[in-house]
Amino acid sequence: MRIKNVLQYLERTAQRLPDQIAFSDGVGGAALTFSALLDHARRTGTALCRQGLTGQRVAILMDRHPSMIAAMLGAVYAGAVYVPLDAAMPDARMRDILGRSRAAAIVCDEANCHVADRFDLPVLNAESLLTEPADEAALARVRARQIDTDPMYIIFTSGSTGEPKGVVGCHRAVIDYGEALTSALELDEMAVFGCQAPLYLDAPLKEILTTLTKGSTTYLIPKKLFSFPVLLLDYLNENRINTVCWVSSALSAVAALGGLEARPPLTLRRVVFGSERLPICHYQAWRQALPEATFYQLYGPTEATGMSCVWRADRELLEDEYIPIGAPLDNTGLLLIDEEGQEIRPVMGEPSKTGEMCLRGSCLTLGYDHSPEQTATAFVQNPLQDAYPETLYRTGDLAYYNPHGELVFVGRRDGQIKRMGHRIETGEIETCALRVEGVNLAACVASDGAGELRLFYTGDADEKDVTAVLAAYLPRYYLPSRVIKLDTLPTTPGGKIDRRALAKE
């Protein structure tokens, strides 16, 4: 069967495994089998068609719950483009996203109707939409007009300016990503995911796509558990979760707070991490706790649908070595381009110089919604060939090839700091700080406007001890102006360390 629409995966899996749990919250509150998920999505799609929303943008404002996934898929059935929101967002940000996306309506659950009512848009109750019987003829007419480059969703990211940018994803890119990722991670219907990511980001596409394509099961872990590592690990064991795809800071927090010793996650067999650098000490702690598990690091931007590179932990790493991001996924092209516009290639046995990672292929999204200038800046003609139009996405991320020929992420092009005439990477300062006994997490940032480097950390270590270790290992121009101990480091809604917030401290 030729796949040109993501919904074909759901239809195929629901026919094969109708009674298997697709999505659950894991605490007895709610679960949807594949047959129920398909039914809910078709009913929602029919109702949205009858509201005249085919071809429109539909915001989804619901709790992190299996029903939100059904509503998103329902929008796809209607031929609409879903725009996921989160009730915890400030009203100003939601209003900005609704305006920028030109949303025609908001689908919400009962718990969030009072939030949706604050905005000047039609509000559709998700539970009420489910009372509409599925109209197979109407849905078939929508499907017949769809092609694989049609937009499917708009995910908003803040970017370096702090203003929301709407990344438009299409079926072709999502299908390509899902096929490549499930193959690289060796995923099948036996996978039981513990999903950490909020549903309004692109990150949970890993779990959602694998669930739809392979017939696996995804548990949506309650957010509050990530503040209590022992309870979180109890949840993994109780639900027999064998696969996690988490941001690196979530793994770090569990390791740093002693959760692995108190409640080893005995059912875990696959640990996947990414989105930011995982300290080698926390990586080693997880590997020691789970010697039978397979570990993967992923890398990739929202603009390339999700993750673009993968490294499988198949060798021991040195204490001062960065965890590689490996190599591109199947059917993803990656060019490492230096400041002169020339491609950098790996040379086995020695590290390469650093360049910017640029991506090409079906993995690329359609660009930024209603923002041709931003799109033209980031999605550019491949500078290495001029025979025909070929789009590259400039990630703004820097990397090099290590002596094994593996890509190693260095940092952001716009986050590189020049100090005392030297270019430095704050990640090296953080790595050094994590060598200090009693340092659990570390983040080095330049303060807004002042150009002052400050290192923030959590743990029992004394500030003087941290400063002494930094001075012993780092050149003078690398040393932060201040070393500051905090009880906790702020995080973004997606679980990453919030460096923008730290820069304002």
MOPEFEN-V585041 format. One record per pair of residues at least 4 apart in sequence whose C-alpha atoms are under 8 Angstrom apart, sorted by sequence separation. I is the first residue (numbers start at 0). GAP is how many residues later the second one is. If there is no record, write none. Layout:
{{I	GAP} {I	GAP}}
This chain:
{{3	4} {4	4} {5	4} {6	4} {7	4} {8	4} {9	4} {10	4} {11	4} {12	4} {13	4} {24	4} {25	4} {31	4} {32	4} {33	4} {34	4} {35	4} {36	4} {37	4} {38	4} {39	4} {40	4} {41	4} {42	4} {43	4} {44	4} {45	4} {46	4} {47	4} {48	4} {52	4} {63	4} {64	4} {65	4} {66	4} {67	4} {68	4} {69	4} {70	4} {71	4} {72	4} {73	4} {74	4} {75	4} {84	4} {88	4} {89	4} {90	4} {91	4} {92	4} {93	4} {94	4} {95	4} {96	4} {97	4} {98	4} {107	4} {108	4} {111	4} {112	4} {113	4} {114	4} {116	4} {123	4} {124	4} {125	4} {126	4} {127	4} {134	4} {135	4} {136	4} {137	4} {138	4} {139	4} {140	4} {141	4} {145	4} {157	4} {158	4} {168	4} {169	4} {170	4} {171	4} {172	4} {173	4} {174	4} {175	4} {176	4} {177	4} {178	4} {179	4} {180	4} {181	4} {182	4} {186	4} {196	4} {198	4} {203	4} {204	4} {205	4} {206	4} {207	4} {208	4} {209	4} {210	4} {211	4} {220	4} {221	4} {223	4} {224	4} {227	4} {228	4} {229	4} {230	4} {231	4} {232	4} {233	4} {234	4} {235	4} {236	4} {245	4} {246	4} {247	4} {248	4} {249	4} {250	4} {251	4} {252	4} {253	4} {254	4} {257	4} {258	4} {259	4} {273	4} {277	4} {278	4} {279	4} {280	4} {281	4} {282	4} {283	4} {284	4} {285	4} {286	4} {299	4} {300	4} {301	4} {303	4} {316	4} {327	4} {336	4} {337	4} {346	4} {359	4} {367	4} {370	4} {371	4} {372	4} {373	4} {374	4} {375	4} {381	4} {400	4} {401	4} {410	4} {411	4} {417	4} {418	4} {424	4} {425	4} {426	4} {427	4} {428	4} {429	4} {430	4} {431	4} {434	4} {445	4} {446	4} {460	4} {461	4} {462	4} {463	4} {464	4} {465	4} {466	4} {467	4} {468	4} {469	4} {470	4} {473	4} {474	4} {490	4} {491	4} {497	4} {498	4} {499	4} {500	4} {2	5} {12	5} {24	5} {25	5} {31	5} {47	5} {48	5} {52	5} {62	5} {74	5} {75	5} {88	5} {97	5} {107	5} {123	5} {157	5} {158	5} {168	5} {181	5} {197	5} {198	5} {209	5} {210	5} {235	5} {245	5} {253	5} {254	5} {258	5} {259	5} {272	5} {277	5} {300	5} {301	5} {327	5} {336	5} {337	5} {345	5} {346	5} {358	5} {400	5} {401	5} {410	5} {417	5} {418	5} {433	5} {445	5} {446	5} {460	5} {470	5} {473	5} {490	5} {491	5} {2	6} {23	6} {24	6} {47	6} {61	6} {74	6} {75	6} {116	6} {156	6} {157	6} {158	6} {181	6} {196	6} {197	6} {209	6} {210	6} {224	6} {225	6} {253	6} {286	6} {299	6} {300	6} {316	6} {327	6} {336	6} {337	6} {345	6} {367	6} {400	6} {401	6} {416	6} {417	6} {432	6} {433	6} {445	6} {446	6} {490	6} {491	6} {23	7} {74	7} {115	7} {156	7} {157	7} {196	7} {210	7} {224	7} {299	7} {300	7} {335	7} {336	7} {344	7} {367	7} {381	7} {399	7} {400	7} {415	7} {416	7} {433	7} {445	7} {446	7} {489	7} {490	7} {22	8} {23	8} {59	8} {107	8} {155	8} {156	8} {195	8} {286	8} {298	8} {299	8} {334	8} {335	8} {343	8} {366	8} {380	8} {381	8} {398	8} {399	8} {415	8} {416	8} {433	8} {444	8} {445	8} {470	8} {488	8} {489	8} {21	9} {22	9} {84	9} {155	9} {156	9} {194	9} {297	9} {298	9} {299	9} {334	9} {335	9} {343	9} {380	9} {381	9} {398	9} {399	9} {415	9} {416	9} {432	9} {443	9} {444	9} {469	9} {488	9} {489	9} {20	10} {21	10} {22	10} {71	10} {105	10} {112	10} {154	10} {155	10} {156	10} {207	10} {297	10} {298	10} {380	10} {381	10} {398	10} {399	10} {414	10} {415	10} {443	10} {444	10} {20	11} {21	11} {59	11} {154	11} {155	11} {206	11} {297	11} {298	11} {343	11} {379	11} {380	11} {397	11} {398	11} {430	11} {443	11} {489	11} {20	12} {21	12} {59	12} {71	12} {112	12} {153	12} {154	12} {194	12} {297	12} {366	12} {378	12} {379	12} {396	12} {397	12} {398	12} {429	12} {442	12} {443	12} {489	12} {19	13} {20	13} {153	13} {154	13} {296	13} {297	13} {310	13} {378	13} {379	13} {396	13} {397	13} {429	13} {441	13} {442	13} {18	14} {19	14} {153	14} {154	14} {192	14} {295	14} {296	14} {310	14} {311	14} {378	14} {379	14} {396	14} {397	14} {410	14} {429	14} {441	14} {442	14} {17	15} {18	15} {21	15} {105	15} {107	15} {109	15} {152	15} {153	15} {295	15} {296	15} {309	15} {310	15} {377	15} {378	15} {396	15} {397	15} {409	15} {428	15} {441	15} {17	16} {18	16} {104	16} {105	16} {106	16} {107	16} {108	16} {109	16} {151	16} {152	16} {295	16} {296	16} {308	16} {309	16} {310	16} {337	16} {338	16} {377	16} {395	16} {396	16} {410	16} {426	16} {440	16} {441	16} {466	16} {16	17} {17	17} {57	17} {103	17} {104	17} {105	17} {106	17} {107	17} {108	17} {109	17} {150	17} {151	17} {152	17} {294	17} {295	17} {308	17} {309	17} {337	17} {377	17} {395	17} {409	17} {426	17} {439	17} {440	17} {465	17} {16	18} {82	18} {103	18} {104	18} {105	18} {106	18} {107	18} {108	18} {150	18} {151	18} {293	18} {294	18} {308	18} {309	18} {336	18} {337	18} {395	18} {425	18} {438	18} {439	18} {440	18} {104	19} {106	19} {150	19} {151	19} {293	19} {308	19} {309	19} {335	19} {336	19} {425	19} {438	19} {439	19} {13	20} {14	20} {82	20} {149	20} {150	20} {307	20} {308	20} {335	20} {336	20} {438	20} {462	20} {12	21} {13	21} {148	21} {149	21} {268	21} {307	21} {335	21} {336	21} {437	21} {438	21} {462	21} {57	22} {59	22} {147	22} {148	22} {187	22} {188	22} {250	22} {267	22} {270	22} {334	22} {335	22} {437	22} {438	22} {462	22} {54	23} {55	23} {56	23} {57	23} {58	23} {59	23} {60	23} {61	23} {62	23} {147	23} {148	23} {186	23} {192	23} {194	23} {268	23} {269	23} {270	23} {271	23} {272	23} {273	23} {274	23} {333	23} {334	23} {437	23} {9	24} {13	24} {53	24} {54	24} {55	24} {56	24} {57	24} {58	24} {59	24} {60	24} {61	24} {62	24} {94	24} {147	24} {148	24} {191	24} {192	24} {193	24} {194	24} {195	24} {225	24} {228	24} {243	24} {265	24} {268	24} {269	24} {270	24} {271	24} {272	24} {273	24} {274	24} {307	24} {333	24} {334	24} {436	24} {52	25} {53	25} {54	25} {55	25} {56	25} {57	25} {58	25} {59	25} {60	25} {61	25} {86	25} {180	25} {188	25} {190	25} {191	25} {192	25} {193	25} {194	25} {195	25} {228	25} {241	25} {242	25} {247	25} {263	25} {264	25} {267	25} {268	25} {269	25} {270	25} {271	25} {272	25} {273	25} {274	25} {333	25} {429	25} {435	25} {454	25} {43	26} {47	26} {52	26} {53	26} {54	26} {56	26} {58	26} {60	26} {187	26} {188	26} {189	26} {190	26} {191	26} {192	26} {193	26} {194	26} {232	26} {240	26} {241	26} {242	26} {243	26} {244	26} {245	26} {246	26} {247	26} {251	26} {255	26} {259	26} {263	26} {269	26} {271	26} {296	26} {298	26} {332	26} {333	26} {452	26} {453	26} {456	26} {458	26} {10	27} {43	27} {47	27} {52	27} {186	27} {187	27} {188	27} {189	27} {191	27} {193	27} {195	27} {232	27} {239	27} {240	27} {241	27} {242	27} {243	27} {244	27} {245	27} {246	27} {247	27} {248	27} {250	27} {251	27} {254	27} {296	27} {297	27} {331	27} {332	27} {452	27} {453	27} {454	27} {455	27} {456	27} {457	27} {9	28} {44	28} {45	28} {86	28} {177	28} {181	28} {187	28} {188	28} {228	28} {236	28} {239	28} {241	28} {242	28} {243	28} {244	28} {245	28} {246	28} {247	28} {260	28} {296	28} {331	28} {332	28} {451	28} {452	28} {453	28} {454	28} {455	28} {456	28} {457	28} {458	28} {40	29} {44	29} {48	29} {228	29} {229	29} {233	29} {235	29} {236	29} {242	29} {243	29} {244	29} {246	29} {247	29} {248	29} {259	29} {296	29} {331	29} {363	29} {435	29} {451	29} {452	29} {453	29} {454	29} {455	29} {456	29} {457	29} {39	30} {40	30} {43	30} {44	30} {47	30} {228	30} {232	30} {236	30} {247	30} {251	30} {254	30} {330	30} {331	30} {359	30} {360	30} {435	30} {453	30} {455	30} {457	30} {39	31} {40	31} {42	31} {43	31} {44	31} {45	31} {177	31} {232	31} {233	31} {235	31} {250	31} {251	31} {254	31} {330	31} {331	31} {359	31} {456	31} {457	31} {37	32} {40	32} {41	32} {44	32} {45	32} {177	32} {229	32} {232	32} {235	32} {330	32} {359	32} {456	32} {36	33} {40	33} {44	33} {229	33} {358	33} {359	33} {432	33} {435	33} {455	33} {31	34} {39	34} {40	34} {43	34} {357	34} {358	34} {29	35} {30	35} {31	35} {41	35} {177	35} {250	35} {357	35} {358	35} {29	36} {40	36} {70	36} {357	36} {358	36} {432	36} {443	36} {356	37} {357	37} {431	37} {432	37} {206	38} {280	38} {355	38} {356	38} {431	38} {58	39} {205	39} {279	39} {355	39} {356	39} {24	40} {279	40} {355	40} {356	40} {23	41} {24	41} {279	41} {342	41} {355	41} {356	41} {428	41} {431	41} {23	42} {193	42} {279	42} {340	42} {341	42} {355	42} {356	42} {431	42} {22	43} {278	43} {279	43} {340	43} {354	43} {355	43} {56	44} {58	44} {353	44} {354	44} {56	45} {57	45} {58	45} {60	45} {61	45} {154	45} {155	45} {277	45} {353	45} {354	45} {428	45} {56	46} {57	46} {58	46} {59	46} {60	46} {61	46} {62	46} {154	46} {276	46} {353	46} {55	47} {56	47} {57	47} {58	47} {59	47} {60	47} {61	47} {154	47} {193	47} {352	47} {353	47} {55	48} {56	48} {57	48} {58	48} {59	48} {60	48} {62	48} {191	48} {192	48} {193	48} {351	48} {352	48} {440	48} {57	49} {61	49} {62	49} {191	49} {192	49} {193	49} {194	49} {195	49} {196	49} {350	49} {351	49} {428	49} {61	50} {191	50} {192	50} {193	50} {194	50} {195	50} {196	50} {350	50} {351	50} {428	50} {52	51} {60	51} {190	51} {191	51} {192	51} {193	51} {194	51} {350	51} {351	51} {190	52} {192	52} {349	52} {350	52} {100	53} {348	53} {349	53} {346	54} {348	54} {349	54} {350	54} {423	54} {442	54} {444	54} {60	55} {70	55} {303	55} {307	55} {345	55} {347	55} {348	55} {421	55} {446	55} {447	55} {344	56} {345	56} {346	56} {347	56} {348	56} {442	56} {446	56} {447	56} {345	57} {347	57} {355	57} {419	57} {444	57} {445	57} {446	57} {304	58} {346	58} {418	58} {444	58} {446	58} {96	59} {303	59} {304	59} {345	59} {418	59} {303	60} {304	60} {345	60} {77	61} {302	61} {303	61} {76	62} {302	62} {78	63} {335	63} {77	64} {78	64} {302	64} {335	64} {76	65} {100	65} {6	66} {76	66} {99	66} {78	67} {96	67} {95	68} {6	69} {96	69} {6	70} {80	70} {81	70} {82	70} {83	70} {80	71} {81	71} {82	71} {83	71} {92	71} {79	72} {80	72} {81	72} {82	72} {80	73} {75	76} {326	79} {325	80} {326	80} {47	81} {324	81} {325	81} {43	82} {46	82} {323	82} {324	82} {325	82} {46	83} {323	83} {324	83} {323	84} {324	84} {43	85} {46	85} {322	85} {323	85} {42	86} {43	86} {45	86} {321	86} {42	87} {45	87} {42	88} {43	88} {45	88} {53	88} {42	89} {44	89} {45	89} {48	89} {303	89} {39	90} {42	90} {43	90} {302	90} {42	91} {41	92} {42	92} {45	92} {41	93} {45	93} {44	94} {300	94} {38	95} {41	97} {201	100} {205	100} {204	101} {201	103} {202	103} {201	104} {184	111} {319	111} {85	114} {83	115} {84	115} {83	116} {82	117} {83	117} {180	126} {183	126} {176	128} {176	129} {68	130} {176	130} {172	131} {173	131} {172	132} {63	134} {63	135} {166	135} {166	136} {168	136} {4	141} {4	142} {3	143} {4	143} {3	144} {183	145} {183	146} {180	148} {179	149} {179	150} {179	151} {278	152} {280	153} {65	154} {280	154} {64	155} {175	155} {278	155} {63	156} {5	165} {4	166} {3	167} {4	167} {3	168} {5	168} {5	169} {4	170} {3	171} {2	172} {256	183} {255	184} {255	185} {175	186} {176	186} {175	187} {252	187} {251	188} {252	188} {21	189} {172	189} {173	189} {251	189} {21	190} {171	190} {172	190} {171	191} {172	191} {172	192} {21	193} {23	193} {25	193} {21	194} {22	194} {23	194} {24	194} {25	194} {19	195} {21	195} {22	195} {23	195} {24	195} {25	195} {169	195} {20	196} {21	196} {22	196} {23	196} {24	196} {168	196} {169	196} {19	197} {22	197} {24	197} {167	197} {168	197} {16	198} {166	198} {167	198} {168	198} {12	199} {166	199} {167	199} {12	200} {166	200} {167	200} {12	201} {166	201} {167	201} {9	202} {12	202} {165	202} {166	202} {8	203} {9	203} {164	203} {165	203} {8	204} {164	204} {25	209} {25	213} {150	215} {153	215} {275	220} {274	221} {249	245} {248	246} {249	246} {246	247} {248	247} {246	248} {247	248} {248	248} {246	249} {100	268} {99	269} {100	269} {99	270} {200	293} {197	295} {197	296} {196	297} {196	298}}
